[in-house]
Amino acid sequence: MDYQAIKKAAEGYLPQMTKFLRDLIAIPSESCEEEGVIKRTIEEMKALGFDKAEIDPEGNALGWMGTGDKIIAFDGHIDTVGIGNIKNWKEDPYKGYETDEVIYGRGGSDQEGGVVSAVYGAKIMKDMNLIPAGYKILVTATVQEEDCDGLCWQYIHNEDGITPEFVVSTEPTDGGVYRGHRGRMEIRVDVRGISCHGSAPERGENAIYKMADILKDVEALNENDCAEGTKIKGLVKMLDPKYNPEHYEDARFLGRGTVTTSQIFYTSPSRCAVADSCAISLDRRMTAGETWDSCIKEIEDLPACKKHGAKVSMYMYDRPAWTGLTYETECYFPTWINKETSGHVAAIADAYKALYGDKRIGHPDAMEKRNRPLIDKWTFSTNGVSIQGRYGIPCVGFGPGAESQAHAPNEITWKQDLVTCAAVYALTPSMYKGMNADDVCQFRAGKTNNDIK
């Protein structure tokens, strides 16, 4: 295998990758509004000689190389978050700029750069005859991830009928190979009050005051320790074998779970009346050993929730895709870890080591965050919540850019990362030696038992 030739090919495509990424950044593409970037991606795939490039009914772009029956997939979501306060940006987030080293703009790291590297990685595979016999390569540019992680792969797996042998997530990994991440849930808490005239509040029951008690308990759940005398034991307890005997080591790898209040709502007849309802949204990050129903019960059992008769529920997601299709699901995104020794993790790690050695590399400005083990995990969640978390399809992460750039103003990605990832993607199928299904999964939270249609 001529590793230098693969690296040279990736370097040679840098001008085209840069143009493609800047074109994508220039098209605003928040969740459910991705039509422009999807069609631009299909255009690029066709220009590069993909054997087939198509858009499925949910609006995902599917690009195919090769003719085998077995599938190796490279996934990247093409939607972005919004720009927030424009005053926090030094340049136009949709026009930005490029230097010899970076590309500036919304979506560069999170995560249109991953789509670009995957498209060109597949092109290099075709150029250099690197697709193994019996396999075909699928590059997916997926939609709605920022709104609802993994919804796209629920559709791809269940409706398009596609089950790859493994999937490489191209989410940003700061130069590392990532084998898992925490899951998450979106939880709602509702309390009722009784309205009355604001001049005599004692006649009613103020729902906002009830929620204030609950908010302090939620904060305690996140911040407290788990000592014997602590009334509300904090989520750190899952790192302790006493509370998580089967999975505390996995929890220590992923990091502890967290909970924070992300939204608050109320109803009141007027500004001079007592509020008669209040609700909050909770962002709950889940580590190994936590389940969707244990997280619901944990909130239900908070002293203030019991005192005020709070209703605790899981959100559902039902926003239509840009195509108009609605594919409803619950806002539960399962935790997963794959074994470092599994065949798909080894394939991408071996490809990286053959090309670039056993340490993370990158632009000097990025290296402060890259002084970590080559094989690691994400802090945030990805489409892997469905790929591996729900369905057990082996998943591994390697992507250009940095987690710290995700959702931040003045987002950049490094050109060197685009090249590195395209080369590693191109080599990965050749390094894959297959796997035994029993040797893949270290922890997987799995689906709920809810009846989702």
C-alpha positions as CSV (number, residue, x, y, z in Angstrom):
1,M,0.0,0.0,0.0
2,D,1.4,3.4,-1.1
3,Y,0.5,5.5,1.9
4,Q,2.4,8.5,0.6
5,A,0.4,8.4,-2.6
6,I,-2.9,8.6,-0.6
7,K,-1.6,11.5,1.4
8,K,-0.5,13.3,-1.7
9,A,-3.9,12.7,-3.4
10,A,-5.7,14.2,-0.4
11,E,-3.4,17.2,-0.4
12,G,-4.0,17.6,-4.1
13,Y,-7.7,17.9,-3.5
14,L,-7.4,20.7,-0.9
15,P,-8.3,23.5,-3.3
16,Q,-11.5,21.7,-4.3
17,M,-12.4,20.8,-0.8
18,T,-11.9,24.4,0.3
19,K,-14.2,25.7,-2.4
20,F,-16.8,23.0,-1.6
21,L,-16.8,23.8,2.1
22,R,-17.0,27.6,1.5
23,D,-19.9,27.0,-0.9
24,L,-21.7,25.0,1.9
25,I,-21.0,27.6,4.5
26,A,-22.4,30.3,2.2
27,I,-25.8,28.6,2.2
28,P,-27.7,29.0,5.5
29,S,-28.7,25.6,6.6
30,E,-30.3,25.4,10.0
31,S,-32.2,22.2,10.8
32,C,-35.2,21.7,8.5
33,E,-33.9,24.2,6.1
34,E,-31.1,22.2,4.4
35,E,-32.4,22.0,0.9
36,G,-29.7,24.2,-0.6
37,V,-26.7,22.4,1.0
38,I,-28.2,19.0,0.2
39,K,-28.6,19.9,-3.5
40,R,-25.1,21.4,-3.5
41,T,-23.7,18.2,-2.0
42,I,-25.5,16.0,-4.6
43,E,-24.0,18.3,-7.3
44,E,-20.5,17.7,-6.0
45,M,-21.0,14.0,-5.7
46,K,-22.1,13.8,-9.3
47,A,-19.2,15.9,-10.5
48,L,-16.7,13.6,-8.8
49,G,-18.1,10.5,-10.4
50,F,-20.1,8.9,-7.6
51,D,-21.8,5.8,-9.0
52,K,-25.1,7.1,-7.6
53,A,-26.2,10.2,-5.7
54,E,-29.8,10.5,-4.5
55,I,-32.0,12.4,-2.0
56,D,-34.3,10.2,0.2
57,P,-37.8,11.3,1.2
58,E,-36.5,12.9,4.5
59,G,-34.1,15.0,2.5
60,N,-30.8,13.2,3.3
61,A,-28.2,13.0,0.5
62,L,-26.9,9.5,-0.2
63,G,-23.8,9.1,-2.3
64,W,-22.6,5.6,-3.4
65,M,-19.3,4.3,-4.6
66,G,-18.8,0.7,-5.6
67,T,-21.1,-2.3,-6.3
68,G,-20.6,-4.8,-3.5
69,D,-23.4,-6.0,-1.2
70,K,-21.8,-5.0,2.1
71,I,-21.8,-1.3,3.1
72,I,-19.2,0.9,4.9
73,A,-20.7,4.3,5.6
74,F,-19.3,7.7,6.3
75,D,-21.9,10.0,8.0
76,G,-21.9,13.8,8.4
77,H,-24.8,16.1,9.2
78,I,-25.2,19.0,6.9
79,D,-27.4,21.2,9.1
80,T,-26.1,23.8,11.5
81,V,-27.3,25.8,14.4
82,G,-28.1,29.5,14.0
83,I,-25.6,32.3,14.4
84,G,-26.9,33.7,17.7
85,N,-26.1,37.3,18.4
86,I,-24.5,38.6,15.2
87,K,-22.6,41.2,17.2
88,N,-20.4,38.3,18.6
89,W,-19.1,37.6,15.1
90,K,-16.1,39.4,13.7
91,E,-17.0,38.5,10.1
92,D,-20.1,37.5,8.2
93,P,-20.7,33.9,9.3
94,Y,-22.0,33.0,5.8
95,K,-19.3,34.6,3.8
96,G,-16.4,34.7,6.2
97,Y,-12.9,34.3,4.8
98,E,-10.1,31.8,4.3
99,T,-6.4,32.0,4.9
100,D,-3.7,29.5,4.0
101,E,-4.6,27.6,7.2
102,V,-8.3,28.1,8.2
103,I,-11.8,28.5,6.8
104,Y,-14.1,30.8,8.8
105,G,-17.9,30.5,9.0
106,R,-20.9,28.8,10.5
107,G,-20.7,25.0,10.0
108,G,-17.0,24.7,9.2
109,S,-16.3,22.5,12.2
110,D,-19.8,21.4,13.1
111,Q,-19.9,19.8,10.7
112,E,-19.9,20.5,7.1
113,G,-16.2,20.0,6.9
114,G,-16.7,16.3,7.8
115,V,-19.1,15.9,4.8
116,V,-16.5,17.5,2.5
117,S,-13.7,15.2,3.7
118,A,-15.9,12.2,3.4
119,V,-17.0,13.0,-0.2
120,Y,-13.4,13.5,-1.3
121,G,-12.2,10.4,0.7
122,A,-14.6,8.4,-1.4
123,K,-13.3,10.0,-4.5
124,I,-9.8,9.0,-3.6
125,M,-11.0,5.4,-2.9
126,K,-12.3,5.3,-6.5
127,D,-9.3,7.0,-8.0
128,M,-6.9,4.6,-6.3
129,N,-9.0,1.4,-6.3
130,L,-9.2,1.2,-2.5
131,I,-12.8,-0.1,-2.2
132,P,-12.5,-3.8,-1.1
133,A,-14.2,-6.5,-3.1
134,G,-17.7,-7.2,-2.0
135,Y,-18.1,-3.7,-0.5
136,K,-19.6,-0.4,-1.5
137,I,-19.1,3.0,0.1
138,L,-22.0,5.2,1.3
139,V,-21.5,8.9,2.1
140,T,-24.5,10.4,3.9
141,A,-25.1,14.1,4.3
142,T,-27.8,14.0,6.8
143,V,-30.5,16.5,8.0
144,Q,-32.1,17.6,11.3
145,E,-29.2,16.4,13.6
146,E,-28.9,19.7,15.5
147,D,-32.7,19.5,16.2
148,C,-32.9,15.7,16.9
149,D,-29.7,13.7,16.9
150,G,-30.0,10.5,15.0
151,L,-33.5,11.0,13.6
152,C,-31.9,10.9,10.1
153,W,-30.5,7.4,10.8
154,Q,-33.8,6.2,12.2
155,Y,-35.2,7.0,8.8
156,I,-32.2,5.7,6.8
157,H,-32.2,2.4,8.8
158,N,-36.0,1.8,9.1
159,E,-37.4,3.4,5.9
160,D,-34.5,3.4,3.4
161,G,-33.6,-0.1,4.6
162,I,-29.9,0.6,4.9
163,T,-27.8,-1.3,7.5
164,P,-24.0,-0.7,7.0
165,E,-21.5,-3.1,8.4
166,F,-20.1,-0.1,10.2
167,V,-20.4,3.7,10.1
168,V,-17.7,6.4,10.5
169,S,-19.1,9.5,12.0
170,T,-17.3,12.6,10.7
171,E,-18.3,14.9,13.6
172,P,-15.2,16.9,14.8
173,T,-12.9,14.9,17.0
174,D,-9.9,17.2,17.5
175,G,-7.6,14.8,15.6
176,G,-8.7,11.7,17.7
177,V,-10.5,8.5,17.0
178,Y,-13.7,8.4,19.2
179,R,-15.4,5.2,20.3
180,G,-18.4,6.5,22.2
181,H,-20.2,9.3,24.0
182,R,-22.8,10.1,26.6
183,G,-26.5,10.0,25.6
184,R,-29.1,12.6,26.4
185,M,-32.8,13.3,27.0
186,E,-35.1,16.3,26.7
187,I,-37.3,16.3,29.8
188,R,-40.3,18.5,30.6
189,V,-41.5,19.3,34.1
190,D,-45.0,20.9,34.6
191,V,-46.6,22.3,37.7
192,R,-50.1,23.8,38.1
193,G,-51.1,26.8,40.2
194,I,-54.3,28.8,40.8
195,S,-54.6,32.3,39.4
196,C,-56.0,35.3,41.3
197,H,-55.6,39.0,41.3
198,G,-52.1,40.1,41.9
199,S,-53.2,42.5,44.6
200,A,-54.1,39.6,46.9
201,P,-51.7,36.8,46.0
202,E,-52.6,34.8,49.1
203,R,-55.9,33.8,47.4
204,G,-54.1,31.8,44.7
205,E,-51.2,29.4,44.3
206,N,-48.3,30.7,42.3
207,A,-47.0,28.1,39.9
208,I,-43.7,30.0,39.4
209,Y,-42.9,29.9,43.1
210,K,-43.5,26.1,43.0
211,M,-41.2,25.8,40.1
212,A,-38.6,27.8,42.0
213,D,-38.4,25.0,44.6
214,I,-38.0,22.5,41.8
215,L,-35.3,24.4,40.1
216,K,-33.2,24.4,43.2
217,D,-33.6,20.6,43.5
218,V,-32.6,20.2,39.9
219,E,-29.5,22.3,40.5
220,A,-28.7,20.2,43.6
221,L,-29.1,17.0,41.5
222,N,-26.4,18.2,39.2
223,E,-24.1,19.8,41.8
224,N,-24.3,17.7,44.9
225,D,-21.9,14.9,46.0
226,C,-23.2,11.4,46.8
227,A,-22.1,11.2,50.5
228,E,-24.3,9.1,52.8
229,G,-25.9,12.2,54.5
230,T,-26.7,14.1,51.3
231,K,-30.5,14.2,50.8
232,I,-30.4,14.8,47.0
233,K,-27.5,12.7,45.8
234,G,-25.7,14.2,42.9
235,L,-25.3,12.6,39.5
236,V,-21.7,12.0,40.3
237,K,-22.9,8.9,42.1
238,M,-22.8,7.0,38.8
239,L,-19.0,7.1,38.9
240,D,-19.1,5.2,42.2
241,P,-19.3,1.3,42.2
242,K,-21.7,1.5,45.2
243,Y,-24.4,3.2,43.0
244,N,-23.4,1.8,39.6
245,P,-21.7,-1.6,40.2
246,E,-22.0,-2.9,36.6
247,H,-21.0,0.2,34.6
248,Y,-19.0,2.6,36.9
249,E,-15.8,2.1,34.9
250,D,-17.7,2.9,31.6
251,A,-19.1,6.0,33.3
252,R,-15.7,7.1,34.3
253,F,-14.5,6.8,30.7
254,L,-17.5,8.8,29.3
255,G,-17.7,11.2,32.2
256,R,-20.6,11.8,34.7
257,G,-24.1,12.6,33.6
258,T,-25.4,16.2,33.9
259,V,-28.7,18.0,34.1
260,T,-29.4,21.7,33.5
261,T,-32.5,23.8,33.0
262,S,-32.6,25.1,29.4
263,Q,-36.0,26.7,29.1
264,I,-38.8,28.0,31.3
265,F,-42.5,28.8,30.4
266,Y,-45.5,30.0,32.3
267,T,-49.2,31.0,31.8
268,S,-50.9,33.8,33.7
269,P,-54.1,35.8,32.9
270,S,-52.1,39.0,32.9
271,R,-49.1,40.8,34.4
272,C,-51.3,41.7,37.4
273,A,-52.3,38.1,38.2
274,V,-50.8,35.0,39.9
275,A,-49.3,32.5,37.4
276,D,-51.4,29.4,37.0
277,S,-48.9,27.1,35.4
278,C,-45.2,26.8,34.9
279,A,-43.0,24.4,33.0
280,I,-39.3,23.9,32.4
281,S,-37.2,22.0,29.9
282,L,-34.2,19.9,31.2
283,D,-31.2,18.9,29.1
284,R,-30.2,15.6,30.7
285,R,-26.8,14.1,29.6
286,M,-26.7,10.4,30.4
287,T,-23.6,8.3,31.2
288,A,-23.3,4.5,31.3
289,G,-25.7,2.8,33.6
290,E,-28.4,5.5,33.3
291,T,-31.6,4.7,31.4
292,W,-34.4,6.8,30.0
293,D,-36.8,5.7,32.7
294,S,-34.4,6.0,35.6
295,C,-33.8,9.6,34.5
296,I,-37.5,10.3,34.5
297,K,-38.0,8.7,37.9
298,E,-35.0,10.6,39.3
299,I,-36.8,13.9,38.5
300,E,-40.1,12.6,39.8
301,D,-38.5,11.7,43.1
302,L,-37.1,15.1,43.8
303,P,-38.6,16.4,47.0
304,A,-40.0,19.6,45.4
305,C,-41.5,17.6,42.5
306,K,-43.3,15.3,45.0
307,K,-44.4,18.3,47.2
308,H,-45.9,20.2,44.3
309,G,-47.3,17.3,42.3
310,A,-45.2,17.9,39.2
311,K,-45.7,16.1,36.0
312,V,-42.5,14.8,34.4
313,S,-42.4,13.7,30.8
314,M,-40.2,13.2,27.8
315,Y,-40.5,15.5,24.8
316,M,-41.4,14.3,21.4
317,Y,-40.0,15.7,18.1
318,D,-42.3,16.3,15.2
319,R,-40.9,19.1,13.1
320,P,-41.2,18.5,9.3
321,A,-38.0,18.0,7.3
322,W,-37.3,20.4,4.4
323,T,-39.0,17.9,2.1
324,G,-42.2,18.3,4.2
325,L,-42.0,14.8,5.7
326,T,-42.7,14.4,9.4
327,Y,-41.0,11.5,11.1
328,E,-41.9,11.7,14.8
329,T,-39.7,10.3,17.5
330,E,-39.1,10.7,21.2
331,C,-36.3,13.0,22.4
332,Y,-34.2,10.2,23.8
333,F,-30.7,9.7,22.5
334,P,-29.0,6.6,23.8
335,T,-25.5,6.3,25.3
336,W,-22.9,4.0,23.6
337,I,-19.3,2.8,23.8
338,N,-17.6,0.4,21.4
339,K,-14.5,-1.6,22.4
340,E,-11.2,-0.2,21.4
341,T,-10.2,-3.6,19.9
342,S,-13.3,-4.0,17.7
343,G,-12.7,-4.3,14.0
344,H,-14.1,-1.0,12.9
345,V,-12.4,1.1,15.6
346,A,-9.1,-0.7,14.8
347,A,-9.6,-0.1,11.0
348,I,-9.7,3.7,11.3
349,A,-7.0,3.8,14.0
350,D,-4.7,1.6,11.9
351,A,-5.4,3.8,8.9
352,Y,-4.5,6.9,10.9
353,K,-1.3,5.3,12.4
354,A,-0.2,4.1,8.9
355,L,-0.5,7.6,7.5
356,Y,0.3,9.9,10.5
357,G,1.7,8.0,13.4
358,D,0.2,7.3,16.9
359,K,-0.2,10.9,18.1
360,R,-2.9,13.5,17.2
361,I,-1.8,16.0,14.7
362,G,-3.1,19.4,13.7
363,H,-2.5,23.1,13.2
364,P,-0.4,24.6,16.1
365,D,-3.4,26.7,17.2
366,A,-5.5,23.5,17.7
367,M,-2.9,21.4,19.6
368,E,-3.7,22.7,23.1
369,K,-6.9,20.5,23.0
370,R,-5.2,17.6,21.3
371,N,-2.8,16.6,23.9
372,R,-4.9,13.5,24.8
373,P,-5.0,9.8,23.9
374,L,-5.5,9.1,20.2
375,I,-8.5,6.9,21.0
376,D,-11.0,8.7,23.2
377,K,-14.7,9.9,23.3
378,W,-16.8,12.9,22.5
379,T,-18.2,15.3,25.1
380,F,-21.4,16.0,23.0
381,S,-23.7,13.5,21.2
382,T,-23.9,12.6,17.6
383,N,-26.0,10.6,15.1
384,G,-24.3,7.6,16.8
385,V,-27.1,7.7,19.3
386,S,-29.2,6.0,16.7
387,I,-26.6,4.2,14.6
388,Q,-25.0,2.4,17.6
389,G,-27.1,3.5,20.6
390,R,-30.5,2.4,19.2
391,Y,-29.6,-0.2,16.5
392,G,-26.3,-1.6,17.5
393,I,-24.7,-0.8,14.1
394,P,-21.0,-0.4,14.9
395,C,-19.9,3.3,14.9
396,V,-16.6,5.1,15.3
397,G,-15.8,8.8,15.1
398,F,-13.0,10.7,13.2
399,G,-13.7,14.1,11.8
400,P,-12.1,17.5,11.0
401,G,-12.4,20.4,13.3
402,A,-12.8,20.9,17.0
403,E,-15.6,20.3,19.5
404,S,-14.8,23.7,21.0
405,Q,-15.8,25.4,17.7
406,A,-19.3,23.8,17.7
407,H,-22.1,26.3,18.1
408,A,-19.5,29.0,18.9
409,P,-19.3,32.5,17.3
410,N,-16.4,33.0,14.9
411,E,-16.3,29.3,14.1
412,I,-13.4,28.0,12.1
413,T,-12.0,24.8,10.8
414,W,-8.4,24.0,9.8
415,K,-7.6,23.0,6.2
416,Q,-5.0,20.5,7.4
417,D,-7.8,18.6,9.1
418,L,-9.7,18.3,5.9
419,V,-6.7,16.7,4.2
420,T,-5.9,14.4,7.1
421,C,-9.5,13.1,7.3
422,A,-9.9,12.6,3.6
423,A,-6.7,10.5,3.5
424,V,-7.7,8.4,6.6
425,Y,-11.2,7.8,5.2
426,A,-9.8,6.7,1.9
427,L,-7.5,4.1,3.6
428,T,-9.9,2.8,6.2
429,P,-11.8,0.2,4.1
430,S,-8.5,-1.3,3.1
431,M,-7.5,-1.7,6.8
432,Y,-10.7,-3.3,7.8
433,K,-10.4,-6.9,8.7
434,G,-14.0,-7.6,9.6
435,M,-15.3,-8.2,13.1
436,N,-17.1,-10.6,15.4
437,A,-20.4,-8.9,16.6
438,D,-19.7,-10.0,20.2
439,D,-16.4,-8.0,20.2
440,V,-18.0,-4.7,19.2
441,C,-20.1,-3.2,22.0
442,Q,-18.9,-2.3,25.4
443,F,-22.0,-0.4,26.5
444,R,-25.3,0.4,24.7
445,A,-28.3,1.9,26.3
446,G,-30.6,0.8,23.5
447,K,-34.2,1.8,22.6
448,T,-37.1,2.5,25.0
449,N,-40.1,0.2,25.1
450,N,-42.3,3.0,23.9
451,D,-44.5,2.3,20.9
452,I,-43.1,4.8,18.4
453,K,-44.7,4.6,14.9
